[in-house]
Amino acid sequence: MTPLPPRLGQLIKHRRVIVCCGAGGVGKTTTAAALALAGARAGRRVLVLTIDPSKRLAETLGVSRNPPTPVSLPPDRLAAAGITPPGSLDAWMLDPKLIADESVRRLTKTKEDADRVLNNRIYQQISAMVAGMHEYTAMEALHRFVTQGRYDLVVLDTPPSRHALDFLEAPRRLSALIEGKALTAFLPKSDSMVARAASKLVEKILGAIFGQDFAQEFIGFLVTFTGIFQSLTLDVRTMREFLSGDDVAFLLVASPAPAMLAEAYFFHDKTRELGLPFRGFVLNRSQARASALPFPDAAWLGPDAPAAALAALPKLQALAEVERQHAARDQDLVRQLQQKAGSAGAVHPLPELPQGADDMGTLLAIAESLANE
């Protein structure tokens, strides 16, 4: 007998980590917030980590968009959401630079080394230059909170990018960067007189082109940050093992738009390629459930219907027919997604919702739908 696919409610109640992936604009952040609400309503201690929530969503949850540490929802919001002890819900709007700075402090040997990196102009720009650094900082925060044991469930809203999982390939990239001839040419040498002379020549050329201050700052950054890169490589390997475990579930959020579906399929293939525990699709803005609605006909109006109502009925039926066609399309799409997901993944369609869907009533309706299916 083919095993039944998991239900999202089971993931919400039993997994320690849910990672939401997908393109920007598909409702991924709202879905992550709703999953977190559902977990807290089920009595779990939950943290939702989001990248860049809308101002309205932050206001709905009652938290700042840029706090230095996770914050609990205010008591009135917890009560409005039906969250009671032992359930709790904290939120943190991730600041990638803040997490990167904390990583530097953790990975450098002394406070002086950390300060040298943090005050270095090269470092202050490097996060935009190194592939996957933004995504790495999100997973760094996720891993840290899980290992601390403060939360039963952590829900992560990944960056809206095709590169949201690329940080897992960072060991190969970072090794190539560290060991590359282009980088090592700039590092100070001490192994031979010729190597030291060549190193001094490189520094002199840099100074002539960019100025002596920049040259010294650049070389100083490379000396300190090369060791940090090596530590990052080890960290990423540890996180990759952690994210491949049974306590983790990757959900892919999509919408019926062809471009968004293509992104969802890309993420699905990426999770399989990296050996990550894919557990389902959430199909936002779907009309798959609309087929249950009755089709309007003259019997609705009764025998004494006014002429205006009878004249309007064909227009209403035309609109209903469009909706019925969309419902049939989305039902076919759900079947395709289920075939793609296989027995290991759930497919959960969510209806078209008001733009943003970031008021508490709508979030709770989504949470109920995700938890109870």
C-alpha positions as CSV (number, residue, x, y, z in Angstrom):
1,M,0.0,0.0,0.0
2,T,1.3,3.5,-0.9
3,P,1.9,5.5,2.3
4,L,-0.2,8.6,2.7
5,P,1.7,11.9,2.4
6,P,2.3,13.8,5.7
7,R,-0.1,16.4,6.8
8,L,1.1,19.9,7.5
9,G,-0.5,19.7,10.9
10,Q,1.8,16.8,11.8
11,L,4.8,18.9,10.8
12,I,3.7,21.8,12.9
13,K,3.2,19.6,16.0
14,H,6.3,17.4,15.7
15,R,9.1,19.0,13.7
16,R,11.7,21.3,15.3
17,V,12.4,23.3,12.2
18,I,10.3,24.3,9.2
19,V,12.1,26.1,6.4
20,C,9.8,28.0,3.9
21,C,11.4,28.5,0.5
22,G,10.1,30.1,-2.7
23,A,10.2,33.1,-4.9
24,G,9.4,36.6,-3.8
25,G,5.8,37.7,-3.9
26,V,4.1,34.3,-3.4
27,G,3.1,34.9,0.2
28,K,6.0,33.0,1.8
29,T,6.5,35.4,4.7
30,T,2.7,35.3,5.5
31,T,2.8,31.5,5.3
32,A,5.7,31.4,7.7
33,A,3.9,33.6,10.2
34,A,0.8,31.5,9.9
35,L,2.7,28.3,10.5
36,A,4.3,29.8,13.6
37,L,0.9,30.9,14.9
38,A,-0.4,27.4,14.4
39,G,2.5,25.9,16.3
40,A,2.1,28.3,19.2
41,R,-1.7,27.6,19.3
42,A,-0.8,23.9,19.6
43,G,1.1,24.6,22.8
44,R,4.6,24.8,21.4
45,R,7.3,27.4,22.1
46,V,7.8,28.9,18.6
47,L,10.2,31.4,17.0
48,V,9.5,32.8,13.5
49,L,12.5,34.2,11.7
50,T,11.7,36.4,8.8
51,I,13.9,38.4,6.4
52,D,11.9,41.5,5.4
53,P,8.3,41.4,6.5
54,S,5.8,44.1,5.3
55,K,5.2,46.9,7.7
56,R,1.6,45.8,8.2
57,L,2.6,42.2,9.1
58,A,5.1,43.5,11.7
59,E,2.4,45.7,13.1
60,T,-0.1,42.8,13.2
61,L,2.3,40.7,15.2
62,G,3.1,43.8,17.3
63,V,6.9,43.6,16.9
64,S,9.6,45.9,15.5
65,R,11.0,45.2,12.1
66,N,14.6,45.6,13.2
67,P,15.1,44.4,16.9
68,P,18.5,43.3,18.0
69,T,17.2,40.0,19.4
70,P,13.9,38.0,19.2
71,V,10.9,39.6,20.9
72,S,7.7,38.0,22.3
73,L,4.4,39.0,20.9
74,P,2.6,41.4,23.2
75,P,0.1,39.8,25.6
76,D,-2.9,41.3,23.7
77,R,-1.7,39.8,20.4
78,L,-1.1,36.4,22.1
79,A,-4.7,36.6,23.5
80,A,-6.1,37.6,20.2
81,A,-4.4,34.7,18.5
82,G,-5.6,32.2,21.1
83,I,-2.1,31.4,22.3
84,T,-1.9,30.2,26.0
85,P,0.9,28.6,28.0
86,P,2.9,26.5,27.5
87,G,2.5,27.9,23.9
88,S,4.5,31.0,23.1
89,L,5.5,33.0,20.0
90,D,8.6,35.1,19.5
91,A,9.5,36.9,16.3
92,W,12.7,38.2,14.9
93,M,13.1,40.2,11.7
94,L,16.6,39.1,10.6
95,D,19.3,41.7,10.2
96,P,22.0,39.9,8.1
97,K,24.7,42.4,9.1
98,L,24.0,41.9,12.8
99,I,24.3,38.1,12.4
100,A,27.4,38.4,10.3
101,D,29.0,40.6,13.0
102,E,28.1,38.1,15.7
103,S,29.7,35.4,13.5
104,V,32.9,37.4,13.3
105,R,33.1,37.9,17.0
106,R,32.5,34.2,17.6
107,L,35.1,33.0,15.0
108,T,38.0,35.3,15.7
109,K,40.5,34.5,18.4
110,T,40.6,37.8,20.2
111,K,38.4,40.9,20.6
112,E,41.2,42.9,18.9
113,D,41.0,40.6,15.8
114,A,37.2,41.0,15.8
115,D,37.4,44.7,16.0
116,R,39.9,44.9,13.2
117,V,37.5,43.0,10.9
118,L,34.3,44.8,12.0
119,N,35.9,48.2,11.5
120,N,37.5,47.2,8.2
121,R,35.9,48.9,5.1
122,I,36.5,45.8,3.0
123,Y,34.5,43.6,5.5
124,Q,31.7,46.1,5.5
125,Q,31.1,45.5,1.8
126,I,32.1,41.8,1.7
127,S,28.6,40.3,2.5
128,A,27.4,41.6,-0.8
129,M,30.4,40.1,-2.7
130,V,30.5,36.6,-1.4
131,A,27.9,34.2,-2.9
132,G,25.5,32.9,-0.3
133,M,26.6,35.1,2.6
134,H,23.2,36.6,3.1
135,E,21.6,33.2,3.1
136,Y,24.3,31.8,5.3
137,T,23.5,34.4,8.0
138,A,19.9,33.3,8.0
139,M,20.8,29.7,8.5
140,E,23.4,30.7,11.1
141,A,20.7,32.3,13.2
142,L,18.4,29.3,12.7
143,H,21.0,26.8,13.8
144,R,22.0,28.9,16.8
145,F,18.5,29.1,18.2
146,V,17.7,25.4,17.7
147,T,20.9,24.3,19.4
148,Q,20.2,26.6,22.4
149,G,17.0,24.6,23.0
150,R,14.9,27.6,23.9
151,Y,12.2,26.8,21.3
152,D,10.3,23.7,20.4
153,L,9.8,25.0,16.8
154,V,11.7,27.5,14.7
155,V,10.1,28.6,11.4
156,L,12.4,30.3,8.9
157,D,11.3,32.5,6.0
158,T,14.3,32.2,3.6
159,P,15.4,35.1,1.4
160,P,13.3,35.5,-1.7
161,S,16.0,34.3,-4.1
162,R,17.0,31.3,-6.2
163,H,20.1,31.3,-4.1
164,A,18.4,30.7,-0.8
165,L,20.0,27.2,-0.5
166,D,23.3,28.0,-2.3
167,F,25.0,28.6,1.0
168,L,25.0,24.8,1.5
169,E,27.5,24.6,-1.3
170,A,29.7,27.2,0.4
171,P,32.4,24.8,1.5
172,R,33.4,24.2,-2.1
173,R,33.1,27.9,-3.0
174,L,35.0,29.2,0.1
175,S,37.8,26.6,-0.4
176,A,38.2,27.7,-4.0
177,L,38.3,31.4,-2.9
178,I,40.8,30.8,-0.1
179,E,43.1,28.6,-2.1
180,G,42.8,30.5,-5.3
181,K,46.0,32.1,-6.8
182,A,44.3,35.5,-7.2
183,L,43.7,35.7,-3.4
184,T,46.9,34.1,-2.1
185,A,48.9,36.5,-4.2
186,F,47.8,39.4,-1.9
187,L,48.7,37.6,1.4
188,P,51.9,38.5,3.2
189,K,54.6,35.8,2.7
190,S,57.2,34.6,5.2
191,D,58.5,31.4,3.7
192,S,61.4,32.7,1.5
193,M,63.2,35.9,0.6
194,V,61.8,35.7,-2.9
195,A,58.2,35.2,-1.7
196,R,58.6,38.1,0.8
197,A,59.9,40.4,-2.0
198,A,57.0,39.4,-4.3
199,S,54.5,40.1,-1.5
200,K,56.1,43.5,-0.8
201,L,55.9,44.3,-4.5
202,V,52.1,43.4,-4.6
203,E,51.5,45.6,-1.6
204,K,53.5,48.5,-3.3
205,I,51.5,48.2,-6.5
206,L,48.2,48.2,-4.6
207,G,49.3,51.2,-2.7
208,A,50.2,53.1,-5.9
209,I,46.9,52.3,-7.4
210,F,44.5,52.6,-4.5
211,G,46.5,54.4,-1.8
212,Q,48.7,53.0,1.0
213,D,45.8,53.1,3.6
214,F,43.6,51.0,1.4
215,A,46.4,48.5,0.5
216,Q,47.2,47.9,4.2
217,E,43.5,47.6,5.1
218,F,42.9,45.2,2.3
219,I,45.8,42.9,3.2
220,G,44.9,43.1,6.9
221,F,41.4,42.0,6.1
222,L,42.6,39.0,4.0
223,V,45.0,37.9,6.8
224,T,42.2,37.9,9.4
225,F,39.3,36.8,7.3
226,T,41.0,33.8,5.7
227,G,40.9,32.0,9.0
228,I,37.2,33.0,9.4
229,F,36.4,31.6,5.9
230,Q,37.9,28.3,7.0
231,S,35.7,28.3,10.2
232,L,32.7,29.2,8.1
233,T,33.4,26.1,5.9
234,L,33.3,23.9,9.0
235,D,30.1,25.6,10.2
236,V,28.3,25.1,6.9
237,R,29.1,21.4,6.9
238,T,27.7,21.1,10.4
239,M,24.5,23.0,9.4
240,R,24.2,20.8,6.3
241,E,24.2,17.7,8.4
242,F,21.6,19.3,10.8
243,L,19.3,20.4,8.0
244,S,19.3,16.9,6.5
245,G,17.8,15.4,9.7
246,D,14.4,14.1,10.5
247,D,13.6,17.1,12.8
248,V,13.6,19.5,9.8
249,A,11.0,20.0,7.1
250,F,11.4,22.1,3.9
251,L,8.1,23.6,2.5
252,L,8.0,25.2,-0.9
253,V,5.5,28.1,-1.3
254,A,4.2,28.8,-4.7
255,S,1.2,30.3,-6.6
256,P,-0.5,29.2,-9.8
257,A,1.4,31.7,-11.9
258,P,3.7,29.8,-14.3
259,A,6.9,31.8,-13.3
260,M,6.2,31.1,-9.6
261,L,5.6,27.4,-10.3
262,A,8.9,27.2,-12.2
263,E,10.6,28.6,-9.1
264,A,8.9,26.0,-6.9
265,Y,10.0,23.2,-9.1
266,F,13.5,24.6,-9.1
267,F,13.6,24.6,-5.3
268,H,12.1,21.1,-5.2
269,D,14.9,19.8,-7.4
270,K,17.5,21.7,-5.4
271,T,16.3,20.1,-2.1
272,R,16.6,16.7,-3.7
273,E,20.0,17.5,-5.1
274,L,21.2,18.6,-1.7
275,G,19.6,15.7,0.2
276,L,17.3,18.0,2.2
277,P,14.0,16.7,3.8
278,F,11.4,18.1,1.4
279,R,7.9,17.8,3.0
280,G,5.4,19.6,0.8
281,F,4.1,22.4,-1.3
282,V,1.9,25.3,-0.1
283,L,-0.1,26.6,-3.1
284,N,-1.2,30.2,-2.4
285,R,-3.8,32.1,-4.3
286,S,-5.4,28.8,-5.5
287,Q,-9.0,28.3,-6.5
288,A,-8.8,24.5,-6.2
289,R,-11.5,24.4,-3.5
290,A,-13.9,26.7,-5.4
291,S,-15.4,23.7,-7.3
292,A,-17.5,23.0,-4.3
293,L,-19.4,26.2,-4.8
294,P,-22.9,25.9,-6.5
295,F,-23.3,27.2,-10.0
296,P,-25.9,30.0,-10.3
297,D,-29.0,29.2,-12.2
298,A,-32.6,30.5,-12.6
299,A,-33.9,28.3,-9.8
300,W,-32.0,30.5,-7.4
301,L,-34.2,33.5,-8.4
302,G,-37.6,31.8,-8.0
303,P,-40.7,32.0,-10.2
304,D,-41.3,35.6,-9.4
305,A,-37.9,36.9,-10.2
306,P,-37.8,40.5,-11.4
307,A,-36.7,41.2,-15.0
308,A,-33.5,42.9,-13.9
309,A,-32.4,39.8,-12.0
310,L,-33.1,37.5,-14.9
311,A,-31.2,39.9,-17.2
312,A,-28.2,39.9,-14.8
313,L,-28.1,36.1,-14.4
314,P,-26.2,35.4,-17.7
315,K,-23.5,37.8,-16.6
316,L,-23.2,36.2,-13.2
317,Q,-23.0,32.8,-14.9
318,A,-20.2,33.9,-17.2
319,L,-18.2,35.0,-14.1
320,A,-19.0,31.7,-12.4
321,E,-17.9,29.8,-15.4
322,V,-14.5,31.6,-15.4
323,E,-14.2,30.7,-11.7
324,R,-15.1,27.1,-12.4
325,Q,-12.4,26.9,-15.1
326,H,-9.8,28.3,-12.8
327,A,-10.9,25.8,-10.1
328,A,-10.4,22.9,-12.6
329,R,-7.0,24.3,-13.6
330,D,-5.9,24.5,-10.0
331,Q,-7.2,21.1,-9.1
332,D,-5.1,19.7,-12.0
333,L,-2.2,21.7,-10.6
334,V,-2.6,20.2,-7.2
335,R,-2.5,16.7,-8.7
336,Q,0.6,17.6,-10.6
337,L,2.3,18.9,-7.5
338,Q,1.3,15.8,-5.5
339,Q,2.8,13.7,-8.3
340,K,6.0,15.8,-8.0
341,A,6.0,15.6,-4.2
342,G,5.5,11.9,-4.1
343,S,4.6,10.0,-0.9
344,A,7.0,12.2,1.2
345,G,5.3,15.5,0.5
346,A,2.0,17.2,1.3
347,V,0.2,19.6,-1.1
348,H,-1.9,22.3,0.6
349,P,-3.9,24.8,-1.5
350,L,-4.7,28.1,0.1
351,P,-7.4,30.4,-1.4
352,E,-7.0,33.8,-2.9
353,L,-6.7,36.2,0.0
354,P,-6.7,40.0,0.3
355,Q,-3.4,41.6,-0.8
356,G,-0.9,41.2,2.0
357,A,-3.1,39.0,4.1
358,D,-1.4,40.4,7.2
359,D,-4.3,41.2,9.6
360,M,-4.7,38.9,12.6
361,G,-8.0,37.5,11.5
362,T,-6.6,36.4,8.1
363,L,-3.4,35.0,9.6
364,L,-5.5,32.9,12.0
365,A,-7.7,31.6,9.2
366,I,-4.5,30.6,7.3
367,A,-3.1,29.0,10.5
368,E,-6.3,27.0,11.0
369,S,-6.2,25.8,7.4
370,L,-2.6,24.8,7.6
371,A,-3.0,23.0,10.9
372,N,-6.3,21.2,10.3
373,E,-6.4,20.7,6.5
